[in-house]
């Protein structure tokens, strides 16, 4: 895969699905069933691994952090795929919602 290519969420999802299918993880007899619940669990585990890089400081080694962020993104793409959610539209909808939302600012 080329870094020079502009990747869309659809293209990334397709690449992720191709890899998962090639590994046999979508097969009925897979030892790691690719169900929404299992993928959501894996997403949280990978997000915790991102946090682990900051456990004892404010800096993380960029290459290691990039790998963990990629794991989170792949599980997110797969969860959206498995639950028939248009992730790009969901992101745009959430951005629009957040523009209208107010948050309590911390007082200090």
TIVOVEX-705238 format. One record per residue: residue number from 1; residue in three letters; x, y, z of N, C-alpha, C, O, CB in turn. Coordinates in Angstrom, 1 decimal, m for minus. Glycine has a CB too. Layout:
<pts>
<NUM; "Ala"; <X; Y; Z>; <X; Y; Z>; <X; Y; Z>; <X; Y; Z>; <X; Y; Z>>
...
</pts>
This chain:
<pts>
<1; "Unk"; <0.8; m1.2; 0.0>; <0.0; 0.0; 0.0>; <0.9; 1.2; 0.0>; <1.9; 1.3; 0.7>; <m1.0; 0.0; 1.2>>
<2; "Unk"; <0.5; 2.2; m0.8>; <1.3; 3.4; m1.0>; <0.8; 4.5; 0.0>; <m0.4; 4.7; 0.1>; <1.2; 3.8; m2.4>>
<3; "Unk"; <1.8; 5.1; 0.6>; <1.5; 6.2; 1.5>; <1.1; 7.5; 0.7>; <0.4; 8.4; 1.2>; <2.7; 6.6; 2.4>>
<4; "Unk"; <1.5; 7.5; m0.6>; <1.2; 8.6; m1.5>; <m0.2; 8.7; m1.9>; <m0.8; 9.8; m2.2>; <2.1; 8.6; m2.7>>
<5; "Unk"; <m0.9; 7.6; m1.9>; <m2.3; 7.5; m2.3>; <m3.2; 8.2; m1.2>; <m2.9; 8.0; 0.0>; <m2.8; 6.1; m2.5>>
<6; "Unk"; <m4.2; 8.9; m1.6>; <m5.1; 9.5; m0.6>; <m6.1; 8.4; m0.3>; <m6.8; 7.9; m1.1>; <m5.8; 10.8; m1.2>>
<7; "Unk"; <m6.1; 8.0; 1.0>; <m7.0; 7.0; 1.4>; <m8.3; 7.5; 2.0>; <m8.3; 8.4; 2.9>; <m6.3; 6.1; 2.5>>
<8; "Unk"; <m9.4; 7.0; 1.5>; <m10.7; 7.4; 2.1>; <m11.1; 6.4; 3.2>; <m10.5; 5.3; 3.3>; <m11.8; 7.4; 1.0>>
<9; "Unk"; <m12.1; 6.7; 4.0>; <m12.6; 5.7; 4.9>; <m13.0; 4.4; 4.2>; <m12.8; 3.3; 4.7>; <m13.7; 6.3; 5.8>>
<10; "Unk"; <m13.7; 4.6; 3.1>; <m14.2; 3.4; 2.4>; <m13.0; 2.6; 1.9>; <m13.0; 1.3; 2.0>; <m15.0; 3.8; 1.1>>
<11; "Unk"; <m11.9; 3.2; 1.4>; <m10.8; 2.4; 0.9>; <m10.1; 1.7; 2.0>; <m9.6; 0.6; 1.9>; <m9.8; 3.3; 0.1>>
<12; "Unk"; <m9.9; 2.4; 3.2>; <m9.3; 1.8; 4.3>; <m10.1; 0.6; 4.8>; <m9.6; m0.4; 5.2>; <m9.1; 2.9; 5.4>>
<13; "Unk"; <m11.4; 0.8; 4.9>; <m12.3; m0.3; 5.3>; <m12.2; m1.5; 4.4>; <m12.1; m2.6; 4.8>; <m13.8; 0.2; 5.3>>
<14; "Unk"; <m12.1; m1.2; 3.1>; <m11.9; m2.3; 2.1>; <m10.6; m3.0; 2.3>; <m10.6; m4.3; 2.3>; <m12.0; m1.8; 0.7>>
<15; "Unk"; <m9.5; m2.3; 2.5>; <m8.2; m2.9; 2.8>; <m8.2; m3.7; 4.1>; <m7.7; m4.8; 4.1>; <m7.1; m1.8; 2.9>>
<16; "Unk"; <m8.9; m3.2; 5.1>; <m9.0; m3.9; 6.4>; <m9.8; m5.2; 6.2>; <m9.4; m6.3; 6.7>; <m9.7; m3.0; 7.4>>
<17; "Unk"; <m10.9; m5.1; 5.5>; <m11.7; m6.3; 5.2>; <m11.0; m7.4; 4.4>; <m11.1; m8.6; 4.7>; <m13.0; m5.9; 4.5>>
<18; "Unk"; <m10.2; m6.9; 3.5>; <m9.4; m7.9; 2.7>; <m8.4; m8.6; 3.5>; <m8.2; m9.8; 3.4>; <m8.6; m7.1; 1.5>>
<19; "Unk"; <m7.7; m7.9; 4.5>; <m6.8; m8.5; 5.4>; <m7.5; m9.5; 6.3>; <m7.0; m10.6; 6.5>; <m6.0; m7.5; 6.1>>
<20; "Unk"; <m8.6; m9.1; 6.9>; <m9.4; m9.9; 7.8>; <m9.8; m11.2; 7.1>; <m9.8; m12.3; 7.7>; <m10.6; m9.2; 8.4>>
<21; "Unk"; <m10.4; m11.1; 5.9>; <m10.8; m12.2; 5.1>; <m9.7; m13.1; 4.8>; <m9.8; m14.4; 4.9>; <m11.5; m11.7; 3.9>>
<22; "Unk"; <m8.5; m12.6; 4.4>; <m7.4; m13.4; 4.0>; <m6.9; m14.2; 5.2>; <m6.5; m15.3; 5.1>; <m6.2; m12.5; 3.5>>
<23; "Unk"; <m7.0; m13.6; 6.4>; <m6.5; m14.3; 7.6>; <m7.5; m15.4; 8.1>; <m7.2; m16.2; 9.0>; <m6.3; m13.3; 8.8>>
<24; "Unk"; <m8.7; m15.4; 7.5>; <m9.8; m16.3; 7.8>; <m10.6; m16.0; 9.1>; <m11.3; m16.8; 9.6>; <m9.1; m17.7; 8.1>>
<25; "Unk"; <m10.5; m14.7; 9.5>; <m11.1; m14.3; 10.7>; <m12.6; m14.1; 10.5>; <m13.4; m14.0; 11.5>; <m10.5; m13.0; 11.2>>
<26; "Unk"; <m13.1; m14.0; 9.3>; <m14.5; m13.9; 9.0>; <m15.2; m15.3; 8.8>; <m16.4; m15.4; 8.7>; <m14.8; m13.0; 7.8>>
<27; "Unk"; <m14.4; m16.3; 8.8>; <m14.9; m17.7; 8.6>; <m15.7; m18.1; 9.8>; <m15.5; m17.7; 10.9>; <m13.7; m18.7; 8.4>>
<28; "Unk"; <m16.7; m18.9; 9.5>; <m17.6; m19.4; 10.6>; <m16.9; m20.1; 11.7>; <m17.3; m20.0; 12.9>; <m18.7; m20.3; 10.0>>
<29; "Unk"; <m15.8; m20.8; 11.4>; <m15.1; m21.6; 12.4>; <m13.9; m20.8; 12.9>; <m13.0; m21.5; 13.5>; <m14.7; m22.9; 11.8>>
<30; "Unk"; <m13.8; m19.5; 12.7>; <m12.7; m18.7; 13.2>; <m12.6; m18.8; 14.7>; <m13.6; m18.8; 15.4>; <m12.8; m17.3; 12.8>>
<31; "Unk"; <m11.4; m19.0; 15.3>; <m11.3; m19.0; 16.7>; <m11.5; m17.6; 17.4>; <m11.5; m17.4; 18.6>; <m9.9; m19.5; 17.1>>
<32; "Unk"; <m11.5; m16.6; 16.5>; <m11.7; m15.2; 16.9>; <m12.9; m14.6; 16.1>; <m12.7; m13.9; 15.2>; <m10.4; m14.3; 16.7>>
<33; "Unk"; <m14.2; m15.0; 16.5>; <m15.3; m14.5; 15.8>; <m15.3; m13.0; 15.7>; <m15.2; m12.3; 16.7>; <m16.6; m15.0; 16.4>>
<34; "Unk"; <m15.6; m12.5; 14.5>; <m15.5; m11.0; 14.3>; <m16.9; m10.5; 14.5>; <m17.6; m9.9; 13.6>; <m15.0; m10.7; 12.9>>
<35; "Unk"; <m17.4; m10.5; 15.7>; <m18.8; m10.0; 16.0>; <m18.6; m8.6; 16.5>; <m17.5; m8.2; 16.9>; <m19.4; m10.9; 17.1>>
<36; "Unk"; <m19.7; m7.8; 16.4>; <m19.6; m6.4; 16.9>; <m19.1; m6.3; 18.4>; <m18.3; m5.5; 18.7>; <m20.9; m5.7; 16.8>>
<37; "Unk"; <m19.6; m7.2; 19.2>; <m19.2; m7.2; 20.6>; <m17.7; m7.5; 20.8>; <m17.0; m6.8; 21.5>; <m20.0; m8.2; 21.5>>
<38; "Unk"; <m17.2; m8.5; 20.1>; <m15.8; m8.8; 20.2>; <m14.9; m7.7; 19.6>; <m13.8; m7.4; 20.2>; <m15.5; m10.1; 19.4>>
<39; "Unk"; <m15.3; m7.1; 18.5>; <m14.5; m6.0; 18.0>; <m14.6; m4.8; 18.9>; <m13.6; m4.1; 19.0>; <m15.1; m5.7; 16.5>>
<40; "Unk"; <m15.7; m4.5; 19.5>; <m15.8; m3.4; 20.4>; <m14.9; m3.6; 21.6>; <m14.3; m2.7; 22.1>; <m17.3; m3.2; 20.9>>
<41; "Unk"; <m14.9; m4.8; 22.1>; <m14.0; m5.1; 23.2>; <m12.5; m4.9; 22.8>; <m11.7; m4.3; 23.5>; <m14.2; m6.6; 23.6>>
<42; "Unk"; <m12.2; m5.4; 21.6>; <m10.8; m5.2; 21.1>; <m10.4; m3.8; 20.9>; <m9.3; m3.4; 21.1>; <m10.6; m6.0; 19.8>>
<43; "Unk"; <m11.4; m3.0; 20.5>; <m11.2; m1.5; 20.3>; <m10.8; m0.9; 21.6>; <m9.9; m0.1; 21.7>; <m12.5; m0.9; 19.7>>
<44; "Unk"; <m11.5; m1.3; 22.7>; <m11.2; m0.7; 24.0>; <m9.8; m1.2; 24.5>; <m9.1; m0.4; 25.1>; <m12.3; m1.1; 25.0>>
<45; "Unk"; <m9.5; m2.4; 24.3>; <m8.2; m2.9; 24.7>; <m7.1; m2.2; 24.0>; <m6.1; m1.8; 24.6>; <m8.1; m4.4; 24.4>>
<46; "Unk"; <m7.3; m1.9; 22.7>; <m6.2; m1.2; 21.9>; <m6.2; 0.3; 22.4>; <m5.1; 0.8; 22.4>; <m6.5; m1.3; 20.4>>
<47; "Unk"; <m7.3; 0.9; 22.7>; <m7.3; 2.3; 23.2>; <m6.5; 2.3; 24.5>; <m5.8; 3.3; 24.7>; <m8.7; 2.8; 23.4>>
<48; "Unk"; <m6.7; 1.3; 25.3>; <m5.9; 1.3; 26.6>; <m4.4; 1.2; 26.3>; <m3.6; 1.7; 27.1>; <m6.4; 0.1; 27.5>>
<49; "Unk"; <m4.1; 0.5; 25.3>; <m2.7; 0.4; 24.9>; <m2.1; 1.7; 24.4>; <m0.9; 2.0; 24.6>; <m2.5; m0.7; 23.8>>
<50; "Unk"; <m2.9; 2.5; 23.8>; <m2.5; 3.9; 23.5>; <m2.2; 4.6; 24.8>; <m1.1; 5.3; 24.9>; <m3.6; 4.7; 22.7>>
<51; "Unk"; <m3.1; 4.6; 25.7>; <m2.9; 5.3; 27.0>; <m1.6; 4.8; 27.7>; <m1.0; 5.5; 28.4>; <m4.1; 5.1; 27.9>>
<52; "Unk"; <m1.3; 3.5; 27.6>; <m0.2; 2.9; 28.3>; <1.1; 3.6; 27.9>; <2.1; 3.7; 28.6>; <m0.1; 1.4; 27.9>>
<53; "Unk"; <1.2; 4.1; 26.6>; <2.4; 4.8; 26.2>; <2.6; 6.2; 26.9>; <3.7; 6.7; 26.9>; <2.3; 5.1; 24.7>>
<54; "Unk"; <1.5; 6.6; 27.6>; <1.6; 7.9; 28.4>; <1.5; 7.6; 29.9>; <1.4; 8.6; 30.6>; <0.5; 8.9; 27.9>>
<55; "Unk"; <1.6; 6.4; 30.3>; <1.4; 6.0; 31.7>; <2.4; 6.8; 32.6>; <2.0; 7.2; 33.7>; <1.6; 4.6; 31.8>>
<56; "Unk"; <3.6; 7.0; 32.2>; <4.6; 7.6; 33.1>; <5.2; 8.8; 32.5>; <6.3; 9.2; 32.9>; <5.7; 6.6; 33.4>>
<57; "Unk"; <4.5; 9.5; 31.6>; <5.1; 10.7; 31.1>; <4.1; 11.3; 30.0>; <3.1; 10.8; 29.7>; <6.4; 10.5; 30.5>>
<58; "Unk"; <4.5; 12.5; 29.6>; <3.8; 13.2; 28.6>; <4.1; 13.0; 27.2>; <3.5; 13.5; 26.3>; <3.9; 14.7; 28.9>>
<59; "Unk"; <5.2; 12.2; 27.0>; <5.7; 11.9; 25.6>; <5.6; 10.4; 25.3>; <5.7; 9.6; 26.2>; <7.1; 12.4; 25.4>>
<60; "Unk"; <5.4; 10.1; 24.1>; <5.3; 8.7; 23.6>; <6.3; 8.5; 22.4>; <6.5; 9.5; 21.7>; <3.9; 8.2; 23.3>>
<61; "Unk"; <6.9; 7.3; 22.3>; <7.7; 7.1; 21.1>; <6.8; 7.1; 19.9>; <5.9; 6.2; 19.9>; <8.5; 5.7; 21.3>>
<62; "Unk"; <7.0; 7.9; 18.9>; <6.1; 8.1; 17.8>; <5.8; 6.8; 17.0>; <4.6; 6.6; 16.7>; <6.6; 9.1; 16.9>>
<63; "Unk"; <6.8; 6.0; 16.7>; <6.5; 4.8; 15.9>; <5.6; 3.8; 16.7>; <4.7; 3.2; 16.1>; <7.8; 4.2; 15.5>>
<64; "Unk"; <5.9; 3.6; 17.9>; <5.1; 2.7; 18.7>; <3.7; 3.2; 18.9>; <2.7; 2.5; 18.8>; <5.8; 2.5; 20.1>>
<65; "Unk"; <3.6; 4.5; 19.2>; <2.3; 5.1; 19.3>; <1.5; 5.0; 18.0>; <0.3; 4.7; 18.0>; <2.4; 6.6; 19.7>>
<66; "Unk"; <2.1; 5.3; 16.9>; <1.5; 5.2; 15.6>; <0.9; 3.8; 15.4>; <m0.2; 3.6; 14.8>; <2.5; 5.5; 14.4>>
<67; "Unk"; <1.6; 2.7; 15.8>; <1.1; 1.4; 15.6>; <m0.1; 1.1; 16.4>; <m1.1; 0.5; 16.0>; <2.2; 0.4; 16.0>>
<68; "Unk"; <m0.2; 1.7; 17.7>; <m1.3; 1.5; 18.5>; <m2.5; 2.3; 18.0>; <m3.7; 1.8; 18.0>; <m1.0; 2.0; 19.9>>
<69; "Unk"; <m2.3; 3.5; 17.5>; <m3.3; 4.3; 16.9>; <m3.9; 3.6; 15.7>; <m5.1; 3.7; 15.4>; <m2.8; 5.7; 16.5>>
<70; "Unk"; <m3.0; 3.0; 14.9>; <m3.5; 2.2; 13.7>; <m4.4; 1.1; 14.1>; <m5.4; 0.8; 13.5>; <m2.3; 1.7; 12.9>>
<71; "Unk"; <m4.0; 0.4; 15.2>; <m4.9; m0.7; 15.7>; <m6.2; m0.2; 16.1>; <m7.2; m0.8; 15.8>; <m4.2; m1.4; 16.9>>
<72; "Unk"; <m6.3; 0.9; 16.8>; <m7.6; 1.5; 17.2>; <m8.4; 1.8; 15.9>; <m9.6; 1.5; 15.9>; <m7.3; 2.8; 18.0>>
<73; "Unk"; <m7.8; 2.5; 15.0>; <m8.5; 2.9; 13.7>; <m9.0; 1.6; 13.0>; <m10.1; 1.7; 12.5>; <m7.6; 3.7; 12.8>>
<74; "Unk"; <m8.2; 0.6; 12.9>; <m8.7; m0.6; 12.2>; <m9.9; m1.2; 12.9>; <m10.8; m1.6; 12.2>; <m7.5; m1.6; 12.1>>
<75; "Unk"; <m9.8; m1.3; 14.2>; <m11.0; m1.9; 14.9>; <m12.2; m1.0; 14.8>; <m13.3; m1.5; 14.7>; <m10.7; m2.1; 16.4>>
<76; "Unk"; <m12.0; 0.3; 14.8>; <m13.1; 1.3; 14.6>; <m13.7; 1.1; 13.2>; <m14.9; 1.0; 13.1>; <m12.6; 2.7; 14.8>>
<77; "Unk"; <m12.9; 1.0; 12.2>; <m13.4; 0.8; 10.8>; <m14.2; m0.6; 10.7>; <m15.3; m0.6; 10.1>; <m12.2; 0.7; 9.8>>
<78; "Unk"; <m13.6; m1.6; 11.4>; <m14.3; m2.9; 11.3>; <m15.6; m2.9; 12.1>; <m16.6; m3.4; 11.6>; <m13.4; m4.0; 11.9>>
<79; "Unk"; <m15.7; m2.2; 13.2>; <m16.9; m2.1; 14.0>; <m18.0; m1.4; 13.2>; <m19.1; m1.8; 13.2>; <m16.7; m1.4; 15.4>>
<80; "Unk"; <m17.6; m0.3; 12.6>; <m18.5; 0.5; 11.7>; <m19.0; m0.4; 10.6>; <m20.2; m0.4; 10.3>; <m17.9; 1.8; 11.2>>
<81; "Unk"; <m18.1; m1.1; 10.0>; <m18.5; m2.0; 8.9>; <m19.5; m3.1; 9.3>; <m20.5; m3.3; 8.7>; <m17.3; m2.7; 8.3>>
<82; "Unk"; <m19.2; m3.8; 10.5>; <m20.0; m4.8; 11.0>; <m21.4; m4.4; 11.4>; <m22.4; m5.2; 11.3>; <m19.3; m5.5; 12.1>>
<83; "Unk"; <m21.5; m3.1; 11.8>; <m22.8; m2.6; 12.3>; <m23.5; m1.7; 11.2>; <m24.5; m1.0; 11.5>; <m22.6; m1.8; 13.6>>
<84; "Unk"; <m23.0; m1.7; 10.0>; <m23.5; m1.0; 8.9>; <m23.7; 0.5; 9.2>; <m24.7; 1.2; 8.8>; <m24.9; m1.5; 8.5>>
<85; "Unk"; <m22.6; 1.1; 9.8>; <m22.6; 2.5; 10.1>; <m21.7; 3.2; 9.1>; <m20.6; 2.8; 8.9>; <m22.1; 2.8; 11.5>>
<86; "Unk"; <m22.2; 4.2; 8.4>; <m21.4; 5.0; 7.5>; <m20.5; 5.9; 8.4>; <m21.0; 7.0; 8.9>; <m22.2; 5.9; 6.5>>
<87; "Unk"; <m19.3; 5.5; 8.7>; <m18.4; 6.2; 9.6>; <m18.1; 7.6; 9.2>; <m18.1; 8.5; 10.1>; <m17.1; 5.4; 9.8>>
<88; "Unk"; <m17.9; 7.9; 7.9>; <m17.6; 9.2; 7.5>; <m18.8; 10.1; 7.8>; <m18.6; 11.2; 8.3>; <m17.3; 9.2; 6.0>>
<89; "Unk"; <m20.0; 9.7; 7.5>; <m21.2; 10.5; 7.8>; <m21.4; 10.6; 9.3>; <m21.8; 11.7; 9.7>; <m22.5; 9.8; 7.2>>
<90; "Unk"; <m21.2; 9.6; 10.1>; <m21.3; 9.7; 11.5>; <m20.3; 10.7; 12.1>; <m20.7; 11.5; 13.0>; <m21.1; 8.3; 12.2>>
<91; "Unk"; <m19.1; 10.8; 11.5>; <m18.1; 11.8; 12.0>; <m18.6; 13.2; 11.6>; <m18.5; 14.1; 12.5>; <m16.8; 11.5; 11.4>>
<92; "Unk"; <m19.1; 13.4; 10.4>; <m19.5; 14.7; 10.0>; <m20.7; 15.1; 10.8>; <m20.8; 16.3; 11.2>; <m19.9; 14.7; 8.5>>
<93; "Unk"; <m21.7; 14.2; 11.1>; <m22.8; 14.5; 11.9>; <m22.4; 14.9; 13.3>; <m23.0; 15.9; 13.9>; <m23.8; 13.3; 12.0>>
<94; "Unk"; <m21.4; 14.2; 13.9>; <m20.9; 14.5; 15.2>; <m20.2; 15.9; 15.3>; <m20.4; 16.6; 16.2>; <m20.0; 13.4; 15.7>>
<95; "Unk"; <m19.5; 16.2; 14.3>; <m18.8; 17.5; 14.2>; <m19.9; 18.6; 14.2>; <m19.8; 19.6; 14.9>; <m17.9; 17.6; 13.0>>
<96; "Unk"; <m20.9; 18.4; 13.3>; <m21.9; 19.4; 13.3>; <m22.7; 19.6; 14.6>; <m22.9; 20.7; 15.0>; <m23.0; 19.1; 12.2>>
<97; "Unk"; <m23.0; 18.5; 15.2>; <m23.6; 18.5; 16.6>; <m22.7; 19.2; 17.6>; <m23.2; 20.0; 18.4>; <m23.9; 17.0; 17.0>>
<98; "Unk"; <m21.4; 18.9; 17.6>; <m20.5; 19.5; 18.5>; <m20.4; 21.0; 18.3>; <m20.1; 21.8; 19.3>; <m19.2; 18.9; 18.4>>
<99; "Unk"; <m20.6; 21.5; 17.1>; <m20.5; 23.0; 16.9>; <m21.7; 23.7; 17.6>; <m21.6; 24.8; 18.1>; <m20.6; 23.3; 15.4>>
<100; "Unk"; <m22.8; 23.0; 17.8>; <m24.0; 23.5; 18.4>; <m24.0; 23.3; 19.9>; <m24.8; 23.9; 20.7>; <m25.2; 22.9; 17.8>>
<101; "Unk"; <m23.1; 22.4; 20.4>; <m23.1; 22.0; 21.8>; <m22.3; 22.9; 22.6>; <m21.3; 23.6; 22.1>; <m22.6; 20.6; 21.9>>
<102; "Unk"; <m22.6; 23.0; 23.9>; <m21.8; 23.8; 24.8>; <m21.3; 22.9; 25.9>; <m22.0; 21.9; 26.3>; <m22.6; 25.0; 25.4>>
<103; "Unk"; <m20.1; 23.1; 26.3>; <m19.5; 22.4; 27.4>; <m19.3; 23.3; 28.6>; <m19.0; 24.5; 28.4>; <m18.2; 21.7; 27.0>>
<104; "Unk"; <m19.3; 22.7; 29.8>; <m19.0; 23.5; 30.9>; <m17.5; 23.7; 30.9>; <m16.7; 22.7; 31.0>; <m19.5; 22.9; 32.3>>
<105; "Unk"; <m17.0; 24.9; 30.9>; <m15.6; 25.2; 31.0>; <m15.1; 24.9; 32.4>; <m15.8; 25.3; 33.4>; <m15.3; 26.6; 30.5>>
<106; "Unk"; <m13.9; 24.4; 32.5>; <m13.3; 24.2; 33.9>; <m13.1; 25.5; 34.5>; <m12.6; 26.5; 33.9>; <m12.0; 23.3; 33.8>>
<107; "Unk"; <m13.4; 25.6; 35.8>; <m13.1; 26.8; 36.5>; <m11.8; 26.6; 37.3>; <m11.5; 25.5; 37.7>; <m14.3; 27.2; 37.5>>
<108; "Unk"; <m11.1; 27.6; 37.5>; <m9.9; 27.4; 38.2>; <m9.5; 28.6; 39.0>; <m8.5; 28.7; 39.6>; <m8.8; 27.1; 37.4>>
</pts>
